[in-house]
Amino acid sequence: MRTQSGNTARVVVIGAGMAGARLAARVPGVTVIGEEEHAPYNRVLLAEVLAGRYEPDVIALPPAGVRRGVRVVRIDRSDRLVHCDDGSVIGYERLVLATGSNPVLPPLRGLGHTLPDGVHPFRTLDDCLALRAAVRPGVRAVVIGGGLLGVSAARALAECGAQVVLAQQGEHLMERQLDAESAALLRRHLEALGVEVHTECRVRGLRCTDGATPAVRAVELADGYELEAEITVLACGVRPRTGLAQAAGLDVRKGVVVDDELRTSDPYIHAVGDCAEHRGTVYGLAGAALEQADVLAEVLAGGSARYEGTRALTRLTLRSPAAVPVAAGVAGAPGGLDLAAFGDSRPMPGDDVIRLADATRGAYRTVVVRGDRLAGGVLLGDLAAVGTLARTWQDDEPLPADMSLLHLLTNDGGF
């Protein structure tokens, strides 16, 4: 089989994010095609770049041969070819979709296909660098979305000296990971850094200047109140990038559907990372993307590895800038806030909940036990027990019948 460019690769990966780069590091001779001009990088650390703590080269991943700045426009499954926007055509024996996800742009009045000046998504390194160039001490910034990404962006902007407002539609911050008590401690910490937090707050639209190049001036809330904004950050979640897969006729639901070998409905095409849906779940987490890439590397090498799903731990460190005094009694003061969350921290009827709080040390720990297994938990401030707790949860094994549940929250996890 030959192509217009005379190039056929054993394995072609579409996407040079963390999953694609991980796969390239483990499978010899992979051809990786990436839309971004940058070398692959660790997206988890984008907030550190925004805060000015790291330069972009610090978060670069180990070198991998990537065709940068090239977009795949079509997959020809019958001839096993990928067509690129630079006119090149590459043949493949196996194709891997690692196309990642796009930021969700909420249906706000004043927000069209072209973003007004001052409105920034926060997903890529280019997004991060554009935002870092725009922020300056005293600038009014509104972050829409109080999940992990929104909290990270708000903290980084505050470190840059911006006047930050965080608007969250849900009842509390980081609803997917935290219970109400731990979310309240996180909110106190952000407020101590100067971030104004609004929960149960629905954004209706953006007020922008008139003219050929509109610029954001305020964020309009559903109750009619306006938040002045020179910068608005959209942190409203992500959506799997499935357009190529859909156009190629692959099975797509929420994401590109894969089996335990990360294989799509086409036996010659696999999918990993944010774009993949496994057993009805799209993870959207770096840990899951890396684990899927590792399993697929073994599959492509002829091994018998199978992906059984990921039980991922969320970690977040919110440092307190030296210039910003942190109020006494706030979790993690004065050095910042360390947070870890795993599993389902929201108890169901019949669950056992064990909780320890130490206001003096700014520490909070809670775990949920469902039957004879650890269902989830949250730790803030003191993370000494997180290693054992996370391993117990990830192993999904029964807890010893004679173990006191309170011991789960001791430094050694009770084992």
C-alpha positions in Angstrom: 0.0 0.0 0.0 1.4 3.4 -1.0 0.1 6.9 -0.4 0.5 10.2 -2.2 3.5 11.0 0.0 4.9 7.5 -0.3 4.7 7.1 3.5 3.2 4.2 5.4 3.6 3.8 9.1 3.0 0.8 11.3 1.2 2.9 13.9 -0.1 6.5 13.4 -1.3 8.5 16.3 -3.6 11.5 15.8 -3.1 13.8 18.7 0.1 14.9 20.5 -1.3 15.4 24.0 -0.4 13.4 27.0 -1.9 10.1 25.8 -0.3 10.4 22.3 3.1 11.4 23.7 3.0 8.5 26.3 2.2 6.0 23.5 5.0 7.3 21.3 7.5 6.9 24.2 6.5 3.2 24.6 6.0 2.1 21.0 8.9 2.3 18.6 8.5 3.9 15.2 5.2 5.6 15.9 4.2 8.6 13.7 2.4 11.3 15.8 0.4 14.1 14.2 -0.3 17.1 16.4 -2.3 20.3 15.7 -0.4 22.4 18.1 2.9 24.0 17.2 4.3 23.2 20.7 6.0 20.0 21.6 3.9 17.7 23.8 3.5 19.1 27.3 1.9 18.2 30.7 -1.5 19.9 30.7 -1.9 19.3 34.4 0.7 22.0 35.0 -0.9 24.8 32.9 -2.0 26.7 35.9 1.6 26.8 37.1 2.6 28.4 33.8 -0.3 30.9 34.1 0.9 31.8 37.6 4.4 32.4 36.3 5.9 29.7 38.4 7.0 27.6 35.4 8.0 28.5 31.9 6.6 26.4 29.0 9.7 24.4 28.5 9.6 23.1 32.1 6.3 21.3 31.4 7.4 19.8 28.2 7.2 16.0 28.0 10.1 13.8 27.0 11.0 14.4 23.3 9.0 12.5 20.7 8.9 12.7 17.0 5.8 14.7 16.3 4.6 16.4 13.1 3.6 19.7 14.7 1.1 22.1 13.4 -0.6 19.5 11.2 -4.3 18.7 11.3 -5.9 15.5 10.1 -9.0 16.3 8.1 -10.2 12.8 7.1 -9.7 9.2 7.8 -10.0 6.8 4.8 -10.8 3.4 6.5 -11.0 1.4 3.4 -7.5 2.2 2.3 -6.2 2.9 5.8 -5.1 6.4 5.1 -5.2 9.7 7.0 -5.4 12.9 5.0 -3.9 16.1 6.5 -4.5 19.8 5.9 -1.0 20.2 4.5 -1.9 17.9 1.6 0.1 14.9 2.9 -1.5 11.5 3.1 -0.2 8.8 5.5 -1.0 5.2 5.4 -1.3 3.1 8.6 -1.4 -0.4 9.8 -2.9 0.7 13.1 -4.4 4.1 13.8 -4.8 5.6 17.3 -7.2 8.4 18.0 -5.8 10.6 20.8 -7.7 13.7 19.8 -8.5 14.8 23.3 -11.3 17.2 24.1 -12.5 20.7 23.5 -13.5 23.3 26.1 -17.2 23.6 26.4 -18.4 27.1 25.4 -21.6 27.8 27.3 -24.6 29.2 25.5 -24.2 32.8 26.7 -25.6 35.9 25.2 -22.8 37.8 23.5 -20.6 34.7 23.0 -20.5 33.6 19.3 -18.2 31.5 17.3 -15.5 34.2 17.5 -14.6 35.0 21.1 -14.7 38.7 22.1 -11.4 40.2 23.1 -10.7 39.4 26.8 -12.6 36.0 26.7 -10.3 33.1 27.1 -10.8 29.3 27.2 -8.2 27.5 29.4 -7.3 24.2 27.8 -4.1 24.5 25.7 -0.7 26.0 26.2 -1.6 28.8 23.7 -4.7 29.5 25.8 -2.5 29.7 28.9 0.1 32.0 27.3 -2.6 34.3 25.8 -4.1 34.6 29.3 -0.8 35.2 30.9 0.0 38.0 28.5 -3.4 39.7 29.2 -3.3 39.5 33.0 -1.7 42.3 35.1 -2.0 43.5 38.7 -5.4 44.9 39.4 -7.1 43.7 36.2 -10.7 42.5 36.8 -11.0 38.8 36.0 -14.1 36.6 36.1 -13.7 32.8 36.0 -16.9 31.0 34.9 -16.9 27.5 36.3 -15.9 26.2 39.8 -14.6 22.8 38.9 -10.9 21.7 39.2 -9.9 23.8 36.2 -11.8 26.9 37.3 -10.4 26.7 40.8 -6.8 26.3 39.4 -7.3 29.2 37.0 -8.7 31.5 39.8 -5.8 30.7 42.1 -3.3 31.4 39.3 -4.9 34.7 38.3 -4.9 35.8 42.0 -1.2 35.0 42.2 -0.7 37.3 39.2 -2.4 40.1 41.2 -5.7 40.1 39.4 -9.0 41.0 41.1 -10.7 37.6 40.6 -14.3 36.6 40.8 -15.2 32.9 40.5 -18.8 32.1 39.4 -20.0 28.6 40.0 -23.5 27.4 39.0 -23.6 24.5 41.4 -24.1 24.5 45.2 -20.4 24.3 46.0 -16.9 24.2 44.4 -15.5 21.1 42.7 -18.8 19.2 43.1 -17.5 16.1 41.3 -14.7 15.6 43.9 -15.6 17.3 47.1 -18.4 17.1 49.8 -20.0 20.3 51.1 -17.6 20.6 54.2 -14.4 20.2 52.2 -15.7 22.6 49.5 -16.4 25.2 52.2 -12.8 24.9 53.4 -11.6 25.3 49.8 -13.8 28.4 49.4 -12.4 29.9 52.5 -8.9 29.4 51.2 -9.6 31.0 47.9 -11.3 34.0 49.6 -8.2 34.4 51.8 -6.2 34.7 48.6 -8.6 37.6 47.5 -10.8 35.5 45.2 -14.5 36.5 45.4 -16.5 33.3 45.2 -20.2 33.1 44.1 -21.9 29.7 44.1 -25.4 28.8 42.9 -24.8 31.6 40.5 -26.0 31.2 36.9 -24.3 33.3 34.2 -26.7 34.6 31.5 -24.4 36.5 29.1 -21.5 38.8 28.4 -21.7 42.5 27.9 -19.2 43.6 25.3 -18.2 46.8 23.5 -19.7 47.6 20.1 -17.6 47.7 16.9 -15.7 45.4 14.6 -13.7 43.9 17.5 -16.0 43.5 20.5 -14.3 43.3 23.9 -15.8 42.0 27.1 -16.8 44.5 29.7 -19.0 42.6 32.2 -20.4 39.2 32.9 -24.2 39.3 33.3 -25.8 37.0 35.9 -29.3 35.6 35.7 -30.5 37.8 38.6 -29.5 40.9 36.6 -26.4 41.6 38.6 -23.2 42.4 36.6 -19.6 41.5 37.4 -17.2 43.9 35.8 -14.7 42.0 33.7 -11.7 42.9 31.6 -10.8 39.2 31.4 -13.2 36.3 31.4 -12.1 32.7 31.6 -14.3 29.9 30.4 -13.8 26.8 32.6 -17.1 25.1 32.0 -15.8 21.6 31.3 -14.7 19.8 28.2 -16.3 17.7 25.5 -14.6 14.8 23.7 -13.3 15.6 20.2 -15.1 12.9 18.1 -15.6 14.7 14.8 -13.0 12.6 12.8 -14.4 9.4 14.3 -18.0 10.3 13.5 -17.1 11.3 9.9 -15.3 8.0 9.5 -18.3 6.0 10.6 -17.0 4.7 13.9 -19.3 4.0 16.9 -19.5 7.2 18.9 -21.7 7.9 21.9 -20.4 10.4 24.5 -16.9 9.5 23.2 -15.4 7.1 20.7 -16.5 3.7 22.0 -13.7 1.3 22.8 -13.4 -2.2 24.2 -10.9 -3.5 26.8 -8.1 -3.4 24.1 -9.0 0.2 23.5 -10.2 -0.9 20.0 -13.0 1.0 18.3 -15.7 -0.5 16.1 -12.9 -0.7 13.4 -10.4 -3.4 14.3 -7.5 -1.4 12.9 -8.3 1.8 14.9 -7.9 2.4 18.6 -8.7 5.4 20.8 -7.2 6.6 24.1 -7.5 9.6 26.4 -10.2 12.2 26.6 -11.9 11.2 23.3 -12.4 7.5 24.3 -15.4 6.0 26.0 -14.8 2.8 27.8 -17.7 0.8 29.4 -19.9 3.9 29.2 -17.3 6.2 30.9 -15.4 9.2 29.4 -12.8 9.9 32.1 -11.3 13.2 30.9 -8.4 12.8 33.4 -4.7 12.7 32.8 -4.2 9.6 34.9 -6.8 7.6 32.9 -5.2 8.8 29.6 -1.7 7.6 30.6 -3.0 4.3 31.9 -4.9 3.7 28.6 -1.8 4.6 26.6 0.3 2.1 28.7 -2.3 -0.7 28.1 -2.5 0.1 24.4 1.3 0.0 24.1 1.3 -3.6 25.3 -1.6 -4.5 23.0 0.2 -3.1 20.0 3.3 -5.1 21.0 1.2 -8.3 20.9 0.7 -8.6 24.7 -2.5 -9.6 26.5 -3.0 -6.4 28.5 -6.6 -5.3 29.0 -7.9 -2.0 30.3 -10.3 -2.5 33.2 -11.0 1.2 33.9 -9.2 3.8 36.0 -9.7 4.7 39.7 -8.1 8.1 39.6 -7.0 10.3 42.5 -7.4 14.1 42.1 -4.6 16.1 43.7 -4.5 19.9 43.9 -2.0 22.3 45.6 -3.1 25.9 46.1 -0.1 27.9 47.3 -0.4 31.1 49.2 1.6 33.9 47.5 3.9 35.6 50.0 2.3 39.0 49.2 -1.1 37.7 50.2 -1.6 37.0 54.0 -3.8 33.9 54.7 -6.3 34.2 57.5 -5.7 32.1 60.6 -7.7 28.9 60.7 -7.9 28.5 56.9 -6.9 25.0 55.8 -3.3 24.8 54.8 -2.3 28.3 56.1 0.1 29.8 55.8 1.9 27.7 53.1 -1.2 26.9 51.0 -3.7 24.2 50.7 -3.1 20.6 49.7 -6.1 18.6 48.6 -6.7 15.0 47.5 -10.0 13.4 46.5 -10.9 10.0 45.2 -13.9 7.9 44.5 -17.4 9.0 45.6 -17.2 11.2 48.7 -21.0 11.8 48.7 -22.6 9.1 51.0 -25.6 7.1 50.0 -28.2 5.7 52.5 -26.6 2.9 54.5 -23.0 4.1 54.0 -20.6 4.7 56.9 -18.9 8.1 57.0 -15.8 8.8 59.1 -14.7 12.4 59.5 -11.9 14.1 61.3 -11.4 17.9 61.4 -8.6 19.8 63.1 -9.3 23.6 62.8 -6.0 24.4 64.5 -4.0 22.6 61.9 -6.4 23.4 59.1 -6.8 19.7 58.4 -9.9 17.8 57.2 -10.3 14.2 56.4 -13.4 12.2 55.5 -13.9 8.7 54.0 -17.1 6.9 52.9 -17.3 3.1 53.4 -19.9 1.3 51.4 -20.5 -2.2 52.6 -17.0 -3.7 53.2 -15.2 -1.4 50.8 -13.8 2.1 50.7 -16.1 4.2 48.3 -14.2 7.5 48.4 -12.8 10.2 50.5 -11.4 13.8 50.7 -8.3 15.0 52.5 -7.3 18.7 52.9 -4.3 20.1 54.7 -2.7 17.0 56.0 -2.3 14.3 53.3 -0.2 11.9 55.4 -2.8 9.1 55.0 -3.6 9.6 51.3 -1.2 7.0 50.0 -2.6 4.1 52.0 -6.2 5.3 51.5 -5.8 5.6 47.7 -4.2 2.2 47.4 -7.0 0.6 49.4 -9.6 2.3 47.2 -7.8 1.5 44.0 -7.3 -2.2 44.9 -11.1 -2.4 45.7 -10.6 -5.1 48.2 -12.7 -5.8 51.3 -11.6 -3.9 54.5 -10.5 -6.2 57.4 -13.6 -7.1 59.4 -11.9 -6.4 62.7 -10.5 -3.0 61.8 -11.8 0.1 63.4 -13.1 2.5 60.7 -11.5 5.4 62.5 -8.1 3.9 61.8 -8.7 4.6 58.1 -7.9 8.2 58.8 -4.7 7.7 60.8 -1.4 8.4 59.1 -0.7 4.8 58.2 -4.2 4.0 57.1 -4.7 1.5 59.9 -2.6 -1.3 58.2 
